[in-house]
């Protein structure tokens, strides 16, 4: 069980550390919200989404879903539209100072977190192809230990990202760094959307 746990932790860290739309959004909300507790909706939503993807990957359900080309195309298109909207929303946020900032509402946080977590085909394929495949070498309690380890990494990582974002927000009294963060976040999300668009074109042709 120890080997499965360590394997799960290292594998999850390797997949979650790269800068992507999901990580950027969680960090961004930590920085933009006036209190860390106000970023809980995005932390919890992102964590539950990862938990869901990991569980269905380990159970093998996601392999069946992703084997259907039409379903893949639908997921790609919906993800592309949501990411474009998210990029546009991040770009237009230009607070002149911290007092003027209008933090993202709970409903909007959850909606965006769902889109960058569940509608990101690359994240889904990483989970299915890497975590799902790796889990297949374990059985019984070892597989459970592997699952708990990978899921735990996601939860701790998103909490950590939000805290880092909050630290930036606390240091940045003028709001200028957060403006830059919003712009960078927008660019990263837009690039991810372009990659998804490329995949849509490949599926169509």
Phi and psi restraints in degrees (value plus and minus 20) as a CYANA .aco file:
   2 UNK   PHI     -83.5   -43.5
   2 UNK   PSI     -61.8   -21.8
   3 UNK   PHI     -83.2   -43.2
   3 UNK   PSI     -62.4   -22.4
   4 UNK   PHI     -84.6   -44.6
   4 UNK   PSI     -58.8   -18.8
   5 UNK   PHI     -85.9   -45.9
   5 UNK   PSI     -68.2   -28.2
   6 UNK   PHI     -83.1   -43.1
   6 UNK   PSI     -61.9   -21.9
   7 UNK   PHI     -79.1   -39.1
   7 UNK   PSI     -65.1   -25.1
   8 UNK   PHI     -83.5   -43.5
   8 UNK   PSI     -62.2   -22.2
   9 UNK   PHI     -84.3   -44.3
   9 UNK   PSI     -69.1   -29.1
  10 UNK   PHI     -85.1   -45.1
  10 UNK   PSI     -60.4   -20.4
  11 UNK   PHI     -86.1   -46.1
  11 UNK   PSI     -64.7   -24.7
  12 UNK   PHI     -83.8   -43.8
  12 UNK   PSI     -60.9   -20.9
  13 UNK   PHI     -82.2   -42.2
  13 UNK   PSI     -61.3   -21.3
  14 UNK   PHI     -83.6   -43.6
  14 UNK   PSI     -53.0   -13.0
  15 UNK   PHI    -104.5   -64.5
  15 UNK   PSI     -51.6   -11.6
  16 UNK   PHI    -112.9   -72.9
  16 UNK   PSI     -40.5    -0.5
  17 UNK   PHI     -87.4   -47.4
  17 UNK   PSI     -59.0   -19.0
  18 UNK   PHI     -76.2   -36.2
  18 UNK   PSI     124.0   164.0
  19 UNK   PHI     -91.5   -51.5
  19 UNK   PSI      95.6   135.6
  20 UNK   PHI    -156.3  -116.3
  20 UNK   PSI    -198.6  -158.6
  21 UNK   PHI     -80.4   -40.4
  21 UNK   PSI     -59.3   -19.3
  22 UNK   PHI     -85.6   -45.6
  22 UNK   PSI     -70.2   -30.2
  23 UNK   PHI     -81.6   -41.6
  23 UNK   PSI     -63.4   -23.4
  24 UNK   PHI     -80.8   -40.8
  24 UNK   PSI     -62.3   -22.3
  25 UNK   PHI     -87.4   -47.4
  25 UNK   PSI     -62.5   -22.5
  26 UNK   PHI     -83.1   -43.1
  26 UNK   PSI     -65.9   -25.9
  27 UNK   PHI     -81.2   -41.2
  27 UNK   PSI     -63.7   -23.7
  28 UNK   PHI     -80.4   -40.4
  28 UNK   PSI     -62.6   -22.6
  29 UNK   PHI     -90.0   -50.0
  29 UNK   PSI     -53.1   -13.1
  30 UNK   PHI     -81.5   -41.5
  30 UNK   PSI     -58.5   -18.5
  31 UNK   PHI     -95.2   -55.2
  31 UNK   PSI     -56.6   -16.6
  32 UNK   PHI    -103.4   -63.4
  32 UNK   PSI     -47.1    -7.1
  33 UNK   PHI     -97.1   -57.1
  33 UNK   PSI     123.3   163.3
  34 UNK   PHI     -89.6   -49.6
  34 UNK   PSI     -49.1    -9.1
  35 UNK   PHI    -150.5  -110.5
  35 UNK   PSI     127.9   167.9
  36 UNK   PHI     -80.9   -40.9
  36 UNK   PSI     -54.5   -14.5
  37 UNK   PHI     -82.9   -42.9
  37 UNK   PSI     -45.6    -5.6
  38 UNK   PHI     -91.5   -51.5
  38 UNK   PSI     -36.2     3.8
  39 UNK   PHI    -114.0   -74.0
  39 UNK   PSI     -18.8    21.2
  40 UNK   PHI     -78.5   -38.5
  40 UNK   PSI     -57.4   -17.4
  41 UNK   PHI     -76.6   -36.6
  41 UNK   PSI     -62.6   -22.6
  42 UNK   PHI     -93.6   -53.6
  42 UNK   PSI     -55.8   -15.8
  43 UNK   PHI     -83.6   -43.6
  43 UNK   PSI     -70.1   -30.1
  44 UNK   PHI     -86.8   -46.8
  44 UNK   PSI     -62.6   -22.6
  45 UNK   PHI     -83.6   -43.6
  45 UNK   PSI     -67.9   -27.9
  46 UNK   PHI     -81.8   -41.8
  46 UNK   PSI     -60.6   -20.6
  47 UNK   PHI     -86.8   -46.8
  47 UNK   PSI     -63.9   -23.9
  48 UNK   PHI     -85.7   -45.7
  48 UNK   PSI     -56.7   -16.7
  49 UNK   PHI     -83.4   -43.4
  49 UNK   PSI     -64.7   -24.7
  50 UNK   PHI     -83.5   -43.5
  50 UNK   PSI     -60.5   -20.5
  51 UNK   PHI     -79.9   -39.9
  51 UNK   PSI     -65.0   -25.0
  52 UNK   PHI     -81.2   -41.2
  52 UNK   PSI     -67.0   -27.0
  53 UNK   PHI     -83.9   -43.9
  53 UNK   PSI     -60.7   -20.7
  54 UNK   PHI     -85.2   -45.2
  54 UNK   PSI     -64.2   -24.2
  55 UNK   PHI     -83.0   -43.0
  55 UNK   PSI     -67.7   -27.7
  56 UNK   PHI     -89.9   -49.9
  56 UNK   PSI     -47.6    -7.6
  57 UNK   PHI     -88.4   -48.4
  57 UNK   PSI     -64.2   -24.2
  58 UNK   PHI     -87.1   -47.1
  58 UNK   PSI     -53.6   -13.6
  59 UNK   PHI     -97.9   -57.9
  59 UNK   PSI     -35.5     4.5
  60 UNK   PHI      68.8   108.8
  60 UNK   PSI     -19.6    20.4
  61 UNK   PHI     -85.6   -45.6
  61 UNK   PSI     -60.6   -20.6
  62 UNK   PHI     -84.6   -44.6
  62 UNK   PSI     -48.4    -8.4
  63 UNK   PHI     -83.6   -43.6
  63 UNK   PSI     -57.6   -17.6
  64 UNK   PHI     -87.9   -47.9
  64 UNK   PSI     -64.0   -24.0
  65 UNK   PHI     -82.7   -42.7
  65 UNK   PSI     -64.9   -24.9
  66 UNK   PHI     -96.9   -56.9
  66 UNK   PSI     -25.5    14.5
  67 UNK   PHI    -102.9   -62.9
  67 UNK   PSI     -26.9    13.1
  68 UNK   PHI    -116.3   -76.3
  68 UNK   PSI      88.3   128.3
  69 UNK   PHI     -74.8   -34.8
  69 UNK   PSI     -61.0   -21.0
  70 UNK   PHI     -85.8   -45.8
  70 UNK   PSI     -56.1   -16.1
  71 UNK   PHI     -88.3   -48.3
  71 UNK   PSI     -61.1   -21.1
  72 UNK   PHI     -78.4   -38.4
  72 UNK   PSI     -64.2   -24.2
  73 UNK   PHI     -82.7   -42.7
  73 UNK   PSI     -62.4   -22.4
  74 UNK   PHI     -82.1   -42.1
  74 UNK   PSI     -65.0   -25.0
  75 UNK   PHI     -82.8   -42.8
  75 UNK   PSI     -62.5   -22.5
  76 UNK   PHI     -81.4   -41.4
  76 UNK   PSI     -67.4   -27.4
  77 UNK   PHI     -84.3   -44.3
  77 UNK   PSI     -66.9   -26.9
  78 UNK   PHI     -82.5   -42.5
  78 UNK   PSI     -63.3   -23.3
  79 UNK   PHI     -82.0   -42.0
  79 UNK   PSI     -60.9   -20.9
  80 UNK   PHI     -81.2   -41.2
  80 UNK   PSI     -67.0   -27.0
  81 UNK   PHI     -83.6   -43.6
  81 UNK   PSI     -65.2   -25.2
  82 UNK   PHI     -83.8   -43.8
  82 UNK   PSI     -61.1   -21.1
  83 UNK   PHI     -87.3   -47.3
  83 UNK   PSI     -57.0   -17.0
  84 UNK   PHI     -82.8   -42.8
  84 UNK   PSI     -63.2   -23.2
  85 UNK   PHI     -84.5   -44.5
  85 UNK   PSI     -60.5   -20.5
  86 UNK   PHI     -83.7   -43.7
  86 UNK   PSI     -64.3   -24.3
  87 UNK   PHI     -80.6   -40.6
  87 UNK   PSI     -63.2   -23.2
  88 UNK   PHI     -83.8   -43.8
  88 UNK   PSI     -62.1   -22.1
  89 UNK   PHI     -84.0   -44.0
  89 UNK   PSI     -61.4   -21.4
  90 UNK   PHI     -87.0   -47.0
  90 UNK   PSI     -57.7   -17.7
  91 UNK   PHI     -87.1   -47.1
  91 UNK   PSI     -57.1   -17.1
  92 UNK   PHI    -101.1   -61.1
  92 UNK   PSI     -31.1     8.9
  93 UNK   PHI     -95.2   -55.2
  93 UNK   PSI      87.9   127.9
  94 UNK   PHI    -155.0  -115.0
  94 UNK   PSI      50.8    90.8
  95 UNK   PHI     -87.9   -47.9
  95 UNK   PSI     117.2   157.2
  96 UNK   PHI     -99.6   -59.6
  96 UNK   PSI     -49.1    -9.1
  97 UNK   PHI    -177.0  -137.0
  97 UNK   PSI     151.6   191.6
  98 UNK   PHI     -79.7   -39.7
  98 UNK   PSI     -56.5   -16.5
  99 UNK   PHI     -87.0   -47.0
  99 UNK   PSI     -46.8    -6.8
 100 UNK   PHI    -106.0   -66.0
 100 UNK   PSI     -26.0    14.0
 101 UNK   PHI     -91.0   -51.0
 101 UNK   PSI     120.1   160.1
 102 UNK   PHI    -132.8   -92.8
 102 UNK   PSI      72.8   112.8
 103 UNK   PHI     -76.6   -36.6
 103 UNK   PSI     129.7   169.7
 104 UNK   PHI     -83.6   -43.6
 104 UNK   PSI     116.3   156.3
 105 UNK   PHI     -88.1   -48.1
 105 UNK   PSI     143.1   183.1
 106 UNK   PHI     -78.9   -38.9
 106 UNK   PSI     -64.1   -24.1
 107 UNK   PHI     -81.3   -41.3
 107 UNK   PSI     -62.6   -22.6
 108 UNK   PHI     -90.0   -50.0
 108 UNK   PSI     -59.6   -19.6
 109 UNK   PHI     -77.9   -37.9
 109 UNK   PSI     -67.7   -27.7
 110 UNK   PHI     -84.4   -44.4
 110 UNK   PSI     -62.7   -22.7
 111 UNK   PHI     -81.6   -41.6
 111 UNK   PSI     -66.9   -26.9
 112 UNK   PHI     -87.6   -47.6
 112 UNK   PSI     -60.6   -20.6
 113 UNK   PHI     -82.5   -42.5
 113 UNK   PSI     -59.3   -19.3
 114 UNK   PHI     -83.5   -43.5
 114 UNK   PSI     -61.9   -21.9
 115 UNK   PHI     -87.5   -47.5
 115 UNK   PSI     -63.8   -23.8
 116 UNK   PHI     -97.7   -57.7
 116 UNK   PSI     -33.3     6.7
 117 UNK   PHI    -117.4   -77.4
 117 UNK   PSI     -70.3   -30.3
 118 UNK   PHI    -116.1   -76.1
 118 UNK   PSI     -38.8     1.2
 119 UNK   PHI    -126.6   -86.6
 119 UNK   PSI      -0.8    39.2
 120 UNK   PHI    -122.7   -82.7
 120 UNK   PSI      79.1   119.1
 121 UNK   PHI     -75.6   -35.6
 121 UNK   PSI     -54.4   -14.4
 122 UNK   PHI     -87.7   -47.7
 122 UNK   PSI     -58.7   -18.7
 123 UNK   PHI     -85.1   -45.1
 123 UNK   PSI     -60.4   -20.4
 124 UNK   PHI     -84.1   -44.1
 124 UNK   PSI     -65.1   -25.1
 125 UNK   PHI     -87.3   -47.3
 125 UNK   PSI     -55.7   -15.7
 126 UNK   PHI     -81.9   -41.9
 126 UNK   PSI     -64.8   -24.8
 127 UNK   PHI     -84.6   -44.6
 127 UNK   PSI     -65.4   -25.4
 128 UNK   PHI     -87.7   -47.7
 128 UNK   PSI     -70.9   -30.9
 129 UNK   PHI     -92.0   -52.0
 129 UNK   PSI     -54.2   -14.2
 130 UNK   PHI    -119.8   -79.8
 130 UNK   PSI     -79.6   -39.6
 131 UNK   PHI     -88.2   -48.2
 131 UNK   PSI     -64.7   -24.7
 132 UNK   PHI     -80.8   -40.8
 132 UNK   PSI     -64.3   -24.3
 133 UNK   PHI     -87.1   -47.1
 133 UNK   PSI     -63.4   -23.4
 134 UNK   PHI     -83.9   -43.9
 134 UNK   PSI     -56.4   -16.4
 135 UNK   PHI     -88.5   -48.5
 135 UNK   PSI     -42.9    -2.9
 136 UNK   PHI     -86.7   -46.7
 136 UNK   PSI     -37.0     3.0
 137 UNK   PHI    -101.9   -61.9
 137 UNK   PSI     -29.7    10.3
 138 UNK   PHI    -127.6   -87.6
 138 UNK   PSI     138.5   178.5
 139 UNK   PHI    -155.6  -115.6
 139 UNK   PSI     140.3   180.3
 140 UNK   PHI      32.1    72.1
 140 UNK   PSI    -147.1  -107.1
 141 UNK   PHI     -87.4   -47.4
 141 UNK   PSI     -48.3    -8.3
 142 UNK   PHI     -85.9   -45.9
 142 UNK   PSI     -59.1   -19.1
 143 UNK   PHI     -86.9   -46.9
 143 UNK   PSI     -58.1   -18.1
 144 UNK   PHI     -84.6   -44.6
 144 UNK   PSI     -62.9   -22.9
 145 UNK   PHI     -83.1   -43.1
 145 UNK   PSI     -60.7   -20.7
 146 UNK   PHI     -81.8   -41.8
 146 UNK   PSI     -64.6   -24.6
 147 UNK   PHI     -84.0   -44.0
 147 UNK   PSI     -66.2   -26.2
 148 UNK   PHI     -81.9   -41.9
 148 UNK   PSI     -59.7   -19.7
 149 UNK   PHI     -84.0   -44.0
 149 UNK   PSI     -67.0   -27.0
 150 UNK   PHI     -87.0   -47.0
 150 UNK   PSI     -59.8   -19.8
 151 UNK   PHI     -86.5   -46.5
 151 UNK   PSI     -60.8   -20.8
 152 UNK   PHI     -81.8   -41.8
 152 UNK   PSI     -59.3   -19.3
 153 UNK   PHI     -79.8   -39.8
 153 UNK   PSI     -63.1   -23.1
 154 UNK   PHI     -79.5   -39.5
 154 UNK   PSI     -68.5   -28.5
 155 UNK   PHI     -82.7   -42.7
 155 UNK   PSI     -68.0   -28.0
 156 UNK   PHI     -84.8   -44.8
 156 UNK   PSI     -57.9   -17.9
 157 UNK   PHI     -85.2   -45.2
 157 UNK   PSI     -64.4   -24.4
 158 UNK   PHI     -88.5   -48.5
 158 UNK   PSI     -55.6   -15.6
 159 UNK   PHI     -83.7   -43.7
 159 UNK   PSI     -63.9   -23.9
 160 UNK   PHI     -81.3   -41.3
 160 UNK   PSI     -63.9   -23.9
 161 UNK   PHI     -82.1   -42.1
 161 UNK   PSI     -64.0   -24.0
 162 UNK   PHI     -84.0   -44.0
 162 UNK   PSI     -59.2   -19.2
 163 UNK   PHI     -84.2   -44.2
 163 UNK   PSI     -63.1   -23.1
 164 UNK   PHI     -79.9   -39.9
 164 UNK   PSI     -63.0   -23.0
 165 UNK   PHI     -82.7   -42.7
 165 UNK   PSI     -60.8   -20.8
 166 UNK   PHI     -84.3   -44.3
 166 UNK   PSI     -57.9   -17.9
 167 UNK   PHI     -81.6   -41.6
 167 UNK   PSI     -61.3   -21.3
 168 UNK   PHI     -83.7   -43.7
 168 UNK   PSI     -63.5   -23.5
 169 UNK   PHI     -83.2   -43.2
 169 UNK   PSI     -53.9   -13.9
 170 UNK   PHI     -91.8   -51.8
 170 UNK   PSI     -56.1   -16.1
 171 UNK   PHI     -93.9   -53.9
 171 UNK   PSI     -56.5   -16.5
 172 UNK   PHI    -105.1   -65.1
 172 UNK   PSI      70.5   110.5
 173 UNK   PHI     -99.9   -59.9
 173 UNK   PSI     -40.4    -0.4
 174 UNK   PHI    -112.2   -72.2
 174 UNK   PSI     -42.1    -2.1
 175 UNK   PHI      71.0   111.0
 175 UNK   PSI     -22.5    17.5
 176 UNK   PHI     -89.0   -49.0
 176 UNK   PSI     -56.2   -16.2
 177 UNK   PHI     -89.8   -49.8
 177 UNK   PSI     -53.9   -13.9
 178 UNK   PHI     -89.2   -49.2
 178 UNK   PSI     -53.9   -13.9
 179 UNK   PHI     -81.3   -41.3
 179 UNK   PSI     -64.8   -24.8
 180 UNK   PHI     -83.2   -43.2
 180 UNK   PSI     -62.4   -22.4
 181 UNK   PHI     -80.5   -40.5
 181 UNK   PSI     -62.7   -22.7
 182 UNK   PHI     -80.7   -40.7
 182 UNK   PSI     -62.0   -22.0
 183 UNK   PHI     -84.8   -44.8
 183 UNK   PSI     -66.2   -26.2
 184 UNK   PHI     -83.5   -43.5
 184 UNK   PSI     -60.6   -20.6
 185 UNK   PHI     -81.2   -41.2
 185 UNK   PSI     -62.9   -22.9
 186 UNK   PHI     -79.7   -39.7
 186 UNK   PSI     -65.9   -25.9
 187 UNK   PHI     -82.3   -42.3
 187 UNK   PSI     -64.6   -24.6
 188 UNK   PHI     -82.8   -42.8
 188 UNK   PSI     -64.8   -24.8
 189 UNK   PHI     -84.3   -44.3
 189 UNK   PSI     -59.4   -19.4
 190 UNK   PHI     -84.7   -44.7
 190 UNK   PSI     -60.6   -20.6
 191 UNK   PHI     -82.2   -42.2
 191 UNK   PSI     -62.3   -22.3
 192 UNK   PHI     -81.2   -41.2
 192 UNK   PSI     -60.3   -20.3
 193 UNK   PHI     -85.2   -45.2
 193 UNK   PSI     -55.3   -15.3
 194 UNK   PHI     -86.7   -46.7
 194 UNK   PSI     -57.5   -17.5
 195 UNK   PHI     -84.0   -44.0
 195 UNK   PSI     -60.6   -20.6
 196 UNK   PHI     -85.8   -45.8
 196 UNK   PSI     -59.2   -19.2
 197 UNK   PHI     -80.1   -40.1
 197 UNK   PSI     -60.1   -20.1
 198 UNK   PHI     -80.5   -40.5
 198 UNK   PSI     -61.8   -21.8
 199 UNK   PHI     -87.2   -47.2
 199 UNK   PSI     -55.1   -15.1
 200 UNK   PHI     -82.2   -42.2
 200 UNK   PSI     -65.3   -25.3
 201 UNK   PHI     -81.9   -41.9
 201 UNK   PSI     -61.1   -21.1
 202 UNK   PHI     -85.1   -45.1
 202 UNK   PSI     -58.0   -18.0
 203 UNK   PHI     -89.0   -49.0
 203 UNK   PSI     -54.3   -14.3
 204 UNK   PHI     -94.7   -54.7
 204 UNK   PSI     -50.5   -10.5
